[in-house]
Amino acid sequence: MKRGHLESNFLVLVTLALVAFGLVMVYSATSAAAAVGGRDPIYYLKRQAVFAVLGLIGLIVAARVSYRTLRGLGPSLLVGSLFLLVCVLLIGERVNGARRWIALGPATFQPSELAKLALAIWAAAYLARRSAPSSLSELGKPIGVLVGVFGLLLLLEPDLGTAIVLVMVLAAMLLVSGSPLGLLVRAGSIVTAVGLLAIWVEPYRRARIFAFVNPWHDSQGAGFQIVQAMIGLGSGGIFGVGLGQGVQKIFYLPEAHTDMIAAIIGEELGLVGLAALIAGYAAFGYAGLRIALRCPDPFGKRLAAGLTATVCGQAALNLAAVVGIAPLTGIPLPFVSYGGTSLVVILCSVGILLNIARSSGVAARAELPDRSRGDRRPRPAVARSRGSAERPRRTSDVRRVAGSHRGAARS
């Protein structure tokens, strides 16, 4: 009980620290370029702060409302997210050649962020009431079909990174459910083959793969972003050039405040800053997985594993791309990168995690005796040997034995 309470507090502290650090880094990554261009230096900071407040309100609400209510909402959320993914292809705002956002007045909404949460909730409810899939045919219907539909819609945006995150989330939930590791390996091989095919048929994805293999071959074209990120990381060294003192963010590194903000962190805070950031995500993953493993409810266990994998999977993909050990996928860094929909949805997911931890603690408390509630500690059953000790003695037998003892004492 105490450990579960400690993990919840630890999760809250890590989350708030990452959000606060993200606000600082968004300001650092955008203020200089805005000032040079004659714009408001705190424009992005103000917007990110508003989204952070909305996300924290969602976290508080999600932490107080029982996560079990989501079990019945899973199908509705799944259908709604599929509908929004179709809508974004029809009426979505095109940015840098991709349709991923729906304009809502002065703000924009990214349906793929909601799709991650919706699929995690539905899959947790589905896996909780059935035995874990043990073959490809069991895994394919309906989980494989739904992942294929979601993946196709995401590839049409195009958004390969979110499709990869969905696969990682489902893999974590299947692993917690007890699916054989060999099955996950076979399914992963199929998904990898499909992903490579999707990369090969799209010219810009092929260019990214070639740029990942040798970014210096086309340092002014497809490899420009990776090269500038490497320059920033190399310039930072061990301790960095100082917070706010980086130069890569001033029209050198594209998307410095969103996908590539880790490169700015490495330049300004150095290896120490990046190591502290990675340690923060590792601590989040540890606390989230401990909550999942301690939860007695099958639905809560799988949902906690899926939500934890969502945050840590995105962080791993983003950091791997920035340091050059994975191709660029356009995945933002959770809690830190600029982006309203991502921040709000992830903070609401943390609220659900906290509610799962709280509910697990209450369930554990209900199973233990509490003297303040008038509970009595159950007496352990005493093993009795066969023979005369099996039945309780009658009152007359007890009196006769007591009388014999008194007579023996008088003599």
N, C-alpha and C positions, 0 to 999 in steps of 0.2 A: 504493500500500500504506500509506504513512504517512498519507495523507489519510483512508483508510478507518478506520485505527486511531484517528485524531483524532476522526472523526465518532462512533465508538462511545463513546469517553470523554466526548465532549460530550453525547451522548444520555443517558448514565448520570448525569452531573452535573445536567443539566436536570431529569431525572425525580426524582432525590433531592431537589433543591431545591423542586420543586413539591409533593412529598409532605410534606416538612417544613413548608413554608408552609401547606399544607392543615391539618396538625395544629394549628398555631398559630391559624389562623382559625376552625377548628371549636370550639376552646376559647373563643376570644373571642366567638363568636356564640352559645354555649350557656351559658356559666358564669353570666352575670349573670341571665338569666331563670330558671335553675335555683336560684340562691341566693335570688332574690326569692320563688320558689314553694316554698322549703323543701326542695329536692331536692339531690342530690349535684352539686356544680358541675363535677366532672370525669367525670361518667358518660359523656357522649358522647366525650370525649377518650380515655378508656380503651378503649372499644369500637373507635374508629377506629384507635387504636394497635395493637390486636390484629389488625385487618384489614390494616393496613399491614405488620406483620411477616409475616403469612401471604402477602400479595402479594409481598413481597420474596423470600421463600423460593421462591415460584412463579417469580419472575423469574430467580433463580439457576438453578433446575432447567431452565427453558425455554432459558436461554442456553447450557447445557451439553449438552442433548439435541439432536441434529440435527433441524432443522426439516423435513427431507425425510420424516421418519416421519409427519408430519401429513398428507402427501399421501394415504396410504392410509386414514387415519382420517376424511377429509372426509365421505364418505357416512354413516358411523356417527354422527358429530357432528351432521350435518344432520338425520337422522331423530330422534336423541335430543332435539335442541332443539325440533323440531316437536312431539314427544310432550309435552315439558315445557310448551310454550305451550298445548297443549290441557288439560293437567292444571291449570294455573293458573286457567283459566276455570271448572273444575269444583270444585276444592278450595282455590283460592287465598284468601288473607286479604284482605278488602275494607278498603281504607284510603282515606278521602276519596272514596268512591264508585267506586274503581277496584280491579280485581283484578289485581295485578302481582306479588305476592309469595307464596311458599310457605313456611309456617312450618316450621322445622327446630329444634325445641326452643326455646332462648333466642334463636336467630338466625333470620333470614329470608333466602330465596334468591330472586333476581329472574331468571327464565329468559330474559327479553329480552336481558340482558347477554351470556349465553352464545350466544344466537342471532346476535348481531353477529359474534362470533369464528367460529362454525361456518359461517356463510354466506360469510365472507371466505375461509376455508380451502377450502371446496368450490369456490367460484367461481375461486379462483386455480388449483386443480388442473384444473378444466374448461377454462379459457381457455389454460392452458399447453400442452395437447395438441391444440388446435384453432386454426385461424386465427380472427382477430378477427371478430366479427359485422359484416357490412356492410349489412344490411337489417333492417327491423323484424321480418320473419318469422324470420330467423336469431336475432335477439335474443330473440324471444318464447319460443322453445323451446330449452332448458327454463328459461333464466334468468328470462324474464318471468313464466312460470307460477309458479316458486318464489317470486319476489318478491311476486307477487299473493297467494299462500297465506300467506306470512309477514305481509304487510301486513294481510290480513283478520283474522288471529288477533290481531295487535297492536291493530288498531282496535276489536276486541271487548273488549279489557281495560278501558278504552281507553288507548292509548299512541301517539298520532300522532307524537310526537317521535322515538321509536325507529324508526318506519317511515321517517321522513324521513332519518335517519342511514343506514339500510340502503341507501336509494337513492343517497345521496352516496358511500358506500363503493363500490358497484358502478360508479358513474359514473367514479370515479377509476381503478378497475381496468381498465375498458374503455378509458379514455383511454390508459393505459400500454400496453395490449395492441395499440393501433393502430386502434381503431374510428374511423370518420370522425366529425368533429365535427358534421356535419349530422345524422347518425343520432342522436347523443346529444341534439341540440336537439329533434328530433322526438319521441324517447322521453320527454324531459323535459317536453315540452308535454302529452303524454298523461298522464303521472304527475301533473302539476300540475292538470289538469282533474279527474282522479279524486280528488285530495286536496281540491280545492275542493268537490266533491260530498259527500265524507265530512264536511267541515266544516259544510256547509249542512244536512245531514240530522240533525245532532246539536245540540240546543239549547245545551249548555254550550260547544261549540266556536264556535257563532255568537256567543255572548255574549263570548267571548274576542276574536274578530275585531273586533266593535264596540268593545270596550274598548280594543283596540290602536289603532283609528282615532281614538277620542276618549275616553281614560280618565277625564277629568274630568267627563264626562256622567253617569257612575255611579260616583263616587269612593268611595262606601260599599258598593258591590256588586261587580260584575264587574271594575271598574277599580281596586279597592282596592289590590291587590298592586303593580300598575304604578305607581300614584300614590305609594305608600310607598317604592318603590325609587327613584323620581325625587327624592323628598324627601331620602332618604339620600345619593344621589349629589350633589345640590346642596349639602347641608350640608357635605360633605367638602371641596369646593373643590379647590385645587391640591395641598395637602400633607395634607389630612385633619385630623380632630379629635384624632387620636392612637390608637394601638393599644389596644383595650379600652375606649375612651371613647365609643363610639357608643351611641345611644339607640334606634335603629330596631329593634334586635334584642330589645328588652325589650317584647314583646307588641304591637309595632306592625306589623312586617313578617312576614307568614306565611312559613313554610318558610325562615327566615333562614339556617339551617345547611345546607340542601340546595340547592334550585334557585336561591335568591336570595342565595347567599353572596357573589357578586360585588358586590352592592349594599352589603353590610357592608364589603367591602374598599374600595370607593369612598368610603364615609363616613369610615372610620377612617384610611385611608392616602391618600386623595385621588386626583387624576388621576395623580400620579406612581406610586402603587401599582398602579393599574389598567394604566397603560402598561407597567410592568415585568412584570406578569402576562401581558399580551398579547405582549410581547417573548419571554417564556419559551415560549409556545405557538408563536410564529413560529420560534424556534430549534429546537424539537422537530420542527416540520414540515420545516424545511430539512434537518436531519440525517436524518430518516426518508426523505425523497425522494431524498437523495443516496445513501443505502444502496440504495434501490430501483433507481435508475438505474445504479449500479455493479455490481449483481448480474448475473452471466452466466447464471444459471439462470432460465428463464422462470417457473417456479413461484415461486421466491423473489422475483423482481422484482414479480410481481403481488401476492403476499401482503404484501410490505413496503409497497407503495403502499396496499393496502386497510387495513392496520393503522394506518398514519400518518393516512389519511383518517378513520378512526374517531375517533381522539383529537382531531385538529384540527377535524373537522366538528362534534363535540359541543361543543367549546369555542366555536366560532363561533356556533352556534345559541344556546347559553346566554348568552353575552355580548351578542349582538344583542337577545335578549329583555329582558335586564336594563336595557339603556340605552334601550329603547323603539323600536328600529328593526325589530323582528320580534315576532310574537305569542308569547305564552307557550306553551311546549310541554312543560314538565316535565322537560327534559333536565338532568341534573346537570353540574357543571363538573368535568372530568376531573382526578383527583389531589387536588382541593381540596374539593369538596363531601362532606358526610357520606354514607356509603353503602358497606357492606361488599362486596357483590357487584361493584359497579362498580369499586371500587379494586383488588380482587384480580384481576379479569379483565383490566383495563387494564395492570396491572403484569406479568402473564403475557404479554400482547401485546408489551410492551417487551422482555421476555426473548427472545421469538421474533425480534424485530427485531435484537437484538444477535447472536443466533446466525446470522442471515442475513448480517450484516456480517462476522462472523468467518469463516464459510464462504466468502464472497466473497474475503476477504483470503487465505485458504489456497489457493484456486483460482488467484488471481493470482500467489501466490508459487510455485506449482508450475510455472507457465508461464515463470518467469524462472530463469536459471542462478544457482546458489548455489555459490561456491567452497568453503564449509565442508562441502558435501555431495559435493564432488568433481566438480561439474558443470563442463563446458567450454562456454564461450560459443560458440555456433555462428557459423562464419565466413560472412559474407555472400557470396552467389553473385556471381561476377564475370561480367559480360556479355562474351561472346566474339564477335568479328566473324567473318563467314563467310570461309572460305579455309583457309590453311595452319595456323591456330591452333586449329582445331576438335578435332584429335586430339592426345593427349599424345605427346611424342617418345619414340622407342625409345632404349635405353641406348647402342647403337652410334652413333646420331646425336649424342648428347650428347658421347661421347668424341671423335668426329671434329671436332666444332665446337671442343672444348677444345684438341685438338692443333693445329688451324689457328691458334688464338689464341696458343699458346706459340711456334709457328714464326714468326709475325709479330713477336713480342716479341724473339726472338733476332736476327732480321735488323735 
